């Protein structure tokens, strides 16, 4: 499964959002995600397994509990895949910033000349 296939699922993205706040028990993840999406514990566990298998999450045992956390490797992989597009975004955003600045400068100049022309 491609990194963006993994990230394309709203349940998995929500799980990653929860894990971004720090390590969480499987039970805590099931409680939140199950309630928000109306899915069962086995369905949430399946999504956790997919995140683990594709390098987005890690799990460690603490007694009978399973504690999950984000594995940066999966996010790094997604970031590398985006890198080839980033230069296009950066150039486009820089051009947009320039145009916005020109528009603001033009409005200030117009407002200043109008104010001076009034008696």
C-alpha positions in Angstrom: 0.0 0.0 0.0 1.3 3.4 -1.0 1.9 6.0 1.8 -0.9 8.2 0.5 -3.3 5.2 0.4 -2.6 4.8 4.1 -3.1 8.5 4.8 -6.1 8.7 2.6 -8.3 7.0 5.1 -10.0 9.4 7.5 -9.9 6.8 10.4 -6.2 6.3 10.0 -5.6 10.1 9.8 -7.6 10.6 13.0 -5.6 7.9 14.7 -2.4 9.7 13.7 -3.8 12.9 15.0 -4.4 11.3 18.4 -0.9 9.8 18.4 0.6 13.2 17.5 -0.3 14.2 21.0 1.9 11.4 22.4 1.8 7.8 23.1 -1.8 6.3 23.6 -3.1 3.0 24.6 -5.1 0.9 22.2 -8.1 1.2 24.4 -7.9 5.0 24.4 -7.6 5.1 20.6 -10.6 2.6 20.3 -12.7 4.8 22.7 -12.2 8.0 20.7 -12.1 6.7 17.2 -14.9 4.2 17.8 -17.1 6.9 19.2 -16.3 9.5 16.4 -16.6 7.1 13.5 -19.1 4.6 14.9 -16.8 1.6 14.3 -16.1 -1.4 16.5 -12.9 -2.3 18.4 -11.9 -4.9 15.8 -12.2 -2.2 13.0 -10.0 0.2 15.0 -7.5 -2.5 15.7 -7.3 -3.3 12.0 -6.5 0.4 11.2 -3.8 0.4 13.9 -2.4 -2.8 12.3 -2.3 -1.1 8.9 -0.5 1.9 10.4 2.1 -0.4 12.0 2.6 -2.5 8.9 3.2 0.5 6.7 5.6 2.3 9.1 3.3 5.0 10.5 3.0 3.7 14.0 4.8 1.6 16.5 3.5 -0.4 19.4 5.0 -1.5 22.7 3.7 -3.8 25.3 3.3 -2.6 28.9 1.8 -5.5 30.8 -1.5 -6.3 29.1 -1.7 -2.8 27.5 -0.5 -2.0 24.0 0.8 1.6 23.7 1.0 3.1 20.2 3.0 6.1 19.0 3.8 7.7 15.7 6.7 6.2 13.7 8.3 9.1 11.9 9.6 6.7 9.1 6.2 6.6 7.5 5.8 10.3 7.5 9.3 10.7 6.2 8.4 8.4 3.3 5.4 10.5 2.5 7.4 13.7 2.7 10.0 12.3 0.3 7.3 11.4 -2.2 6.0 15.0 -1.9 9.5 16.5 -2.4 9.3 16.4 -6.2 6.2 18.6 -6.1 7.3 21.0 -3.4 9.4 23.1 -5.8 6.4 23.8 -7.9 4.4 24.8 -4.8 7.2 26.9 -3.5 7.5 28.8 -6.8 3.8 29.3 -7.1 3.4 30.4 -3.6 6.3 32.9 -4.0 4.6 34.3 -7.1 1.3 34.6 -5.3 3.0 36.4 -2.4 4.5 38.9 -4.8 1.2 39.6 -6.5 -0.5 40.1 -3.1 2.2 42.5 -2.0 1.8 44.4 -5.3 -1.9 44.7 -4.8 -1.5 46.0 -1.2 1.1 48.5 -2.4 -1.2 49.6 -5.2 -4.1 50.1 -2.8 -2.0 52.1 -0.4 -0.7 54.3 -3.3 -4.2 54.8 -4.6 -5.6 55.6 -1.1 -2.7 58.1 -0.5 -3.2 59.9 -3.7 -7.0 60.1 -3.3 -6.5 61.5 0.2 -4.2 64.2 -1.1 -6.5 65.2 -3.9 -9.5 65.9 -1.7 -9.8 69.6 -0.4 
